[in-house]
């Protein structure tokens, strides 16, 4: 019993000595703290991307002045080819047009009439055939043009000659993936070779997105008007105008009461048989404005191109001097 008590006293004494020695340890100095480590800030990526060089546009030649790499004619077939960078990727595309005279007697004929053509660009093909009506023959040469110099594409124009003045032009675009038709417009693009004469066609391209031409209307009678187109969603779309000017002199054959306006159906002036009048304009759909010999103006509309609305009679019964469509 005495031994256990002595051992307990000894243990308590040693514990007191250890505790006292711990309380005498010096406090840490301010300089003994862990030094701060400076981490460099992450480098921000540059917001300025490398400037891409603008595409190099191959110089264009004037309409009707295009040069070609090769022109061959075998019998009634003419093939014309040229390399040109159409999609401005720095590499020229091979453009081939093959014009054919497919009449049964073409081989024995002294005159070649190209009644169809096939256009090929890097293996992509398009083409047209004569319809036997408006299209008489195709011009075998193609023209390279630029409808809009901001889109970095060049277009191909192929024109045709029609009966009398019924000429036209079709535009194609190659974008590196396909060859597509943008659309057709009236009028010839480039040099017009017919009847031994050489003249400039009516179709003009301004490089700002607009194609201008002179189109032929068949409403009331054949008449020409200034026409404009723009490329929208890959197609040529006509820029419609409210009215197209038309100064055409006629003589009134039968009394005709005109409307006051296109939006007012009430009666206006009456044109009297025997008087002179001037058809001054049209919306190229149905309405025409007329100026009487006294200077007053009225309107009439047509149905089915030449039937005066509300009369059941053709325009020829009311006006002498209309152009004969035949």
Beta strands, then each sheet from edge to edge (+ up, - down):
strand 1: 70-74
strand 2: 77-84
strand 3: 93-100
strand 4: 116-121
strand 5: 124-129
strand 6: 135-138
strand 7: 143-145
strand 8: 155-162
strand 9: 168-174
strand 10: 179-186
strand 11: 191-194
strand 12: 197-200
strand 13: 204-205
strand 14: 210-217
strand 15: 223-232
strand 16: 235-238
strand 17: 244-252
strand 18: 256-259
strand 19: 267-271
strand 20: 276-282
strand 21: 287-291
strand 22: 297-303
strand 23: 307-308
strand 24: 313-314
strand 25: 319-320
sheet 1: 1+ 2- 3+ 4- 5+
sheet 2: 6+ 8- 7+
sheet 3: 6+ 8- 9+ 10-
sheet 4: 11+ 12-
sheet 5: 13+ 14- 15+ 16-
sheet 6: 24+ 23- 22+ 21- 20+ 17- 25+
sheet 7: 18+ 19-
end
